[in-house]
Amino acid sequence: MALSRWPRLAYSAVLYGLAPLIGWRIWREQVPTYSRLQRLGMRLEPLPPAPRLWLHCASVGEVRAARPLIEGLLARFPHHSLLLSTMTATGAQQALALIAEQGATDQPRLAHRFLPLDFPGAAKRFVARVQPDLAILFETELWPNLLHACHRQAVPVAVVNGRLSPRAFARYQRLRPLMHSALANVAWLAAKSSEDAERFQALGCAADATTVVGSLKFEQALLEKALAESERLLQVWGERPVWVAGSTRDGEEALLLTAHRQLLKRFPDALLVLVPRHPQRFDEVAALCEREGWEISRRSQQQSVTPATQIYLGDTLGELAALYGAGSVAYVGGSLVPLGGHNVLEPAALGKPVLCGPSLENFSDVAEPLLAAKALTLVASPDALASTLADAFAHPAHAQQAGQAGKAVIQAQRGALARTLTGIEQLVSMPY
């Protein structure tokens, strides 16, 4: 048996040992209309017609970031269909919302399925059933058995928007033999930055298979539907200071409520639009607000925002852009707690001044140009957040200037999508 096979076989053995724990987690990460057997590469249901491309995104954030790529693939390859896979239920729901926007046709070109768990048999069945001309993995979705199945079935693999944070790199270095064998199956890696490219190469990705193309996250398009809803909300809410806290995480909402309570001392009519990252926490966050005595309205229940409303809970999916657009200032969550942050570009693209906490490890590459342009401000505590918000409300011209600076940064950084599509086109036309 070849030595290079041992790391993957040992990894598979560990997966089988953890199967009960993994199974419990997947039981929770499910959409009722899907068979749970999709997690084993079964019951994939009819797929869009061949020839087809396959794009995998981990969760909701990656689906959002991949939207320009999805639209670009459908336009660049008019004779191909596109299968979009995700690992999480929230990612699936975001994908289904995107598919619904494409409209119903007799021959739909975009479909979604769950990615199977990375057991050898499940990965083999999935790739054999999908039979894509190209597998496209978004960011860091490097599943060893899946990559091996693609290689065995002569499916070329591209990793796009490839990124490895210092923390992820340190973790993967401990598994370097496994990652080396997995990355050997990657035909092309489109890295976000030279630092990301160097980290992938240190793990075993071939230098001649690596290209630095920039970040696809700068390519996010403004959605007319979202902007129209933003305008409607602004008219309903009237002239009051509004800040939007998006993608908030467990333990962070309490800090944001502390900041909002301080802000109300200077701006008693201020409104906080609070949008938790995960839908399973919507009720939990609502209960937290109610225990603390806040006047709240819930978007999912179509409750109106009245002059007495202090917090508007954005407990729906796929509407974060519209809510960001209705605020004067945006706070991006996962950053006052040590979780690495979330996408700071979405509100910046809408021309909003952006605030976030100090934990931005997962988005440092896109945060740096915004910080340099003073379009993004870091706040280290609820006190600092309240003070910065009050300054933005007291000096709206300065806040608008910061928002416009963010839009300018995003315009200047674009170009990764065209370079990525060109690389994919070359792979599709190349014999493998």
ZIKA-V190130 format. One record per backbone hydrogen bond with DSSP energy under -1.0 kcal/mol. NH is the residue of the N-H (numbers start at 1). CO is the residue of the C=O. If there is no record, write none. Layout:
nh: <NH;NH>
co: <CO;CO>
This chain:
nh: <5;6;9;10;11;12;13;14;15;16;17;18;19;22;23;24;25;26;27;28;29;30;34;38;39;40;41;42;53;54;55;56;57;63;64;65;66;67;70;71;72;73;74;75;76;77;80;81;82;83;84;85;86;87;88;92;93;94;95;96;97;98;99;100;101;111;113;115;117;119;123;124;125;126;127;128;129;130;131;133;135;136;137;138;139;142;143;147;148;149;150;151;152;153;154;155;158;159;160;162;169;170;171;172;173;175;176;179;180;181;182;183;184;185;186;187;188;189;190;191;192;197;198;199;200;201;202;203;205;209;210;211;213;214;218;219;227;228;229;230;231;232;233;234;235;236;237;238;240;243;244;245;246;248;252;256;257;258;259;260;261;262;263;264;265;266;267;270;271;272;273;274;275;277;281;282;285;286;287;288;289;290;291;292;293;294;297;299;302;303;309;310;311;312;313;314;315;323;324;325;327;328;329;330;331;332;333;339;341;348;349;351;352;354;355;356;359;360;362;363;367;368;371;372;373;374;375;376;377;379;385;386;387;388;389;390;391;392;393;394;395;399;400;401;402;403;404;405;406;407;408;409;410;411;412;413;419;420;421;422;423;424;425;426;427;428;429>
co: <2;3;5;6;7;8;9;10;11;12;13;14;16;18;19;20;21;22;23;24;25;28;31;35;36;37;38;37;81;134;83;136;85;59;60;61;62;64;66;67;68;69;70;71;72;73;77;51;109;53;111;55;113;58;58;88;89;90;91;92;93;94;95;96;97;82;84;86;39;117;119;120;121;122;123;124;125;126;127;52;156;54;158;56;160;140;141;143;144;145;146;147;148;149;151;150;135;188;137;190;165;166;167;168;169;172;173;175;176;177;178;179;180;182;183;157;157;209;159;211;162;193;194;195;196;197;198;199;200;206;207;189;191;191;215;216;223;224;225;226;227;228;229;230;231;232;233;234;238;271;329;273;331;275;249;252;253;254;255;256;257;258;259;260;262;263;263;267;241;310;243;312;245;248;278;279;281;282;283;284;285;286;287;288;290;289;311;313;299;298;306;295;295;272;297;274;313;319;320;321;324;242;242;353;244;355;246;337;334;344;345;348;347;375;330;377;335;358;340;360;363;364;367;368;369;371;370;370;354;356;381;382;383;384;385;386;387;388;389;390;391;395;396;397;398;399;400;401;402;403;404;405;406;407;408;409;415;416;417;418;419;420;421;422;423;424;425>
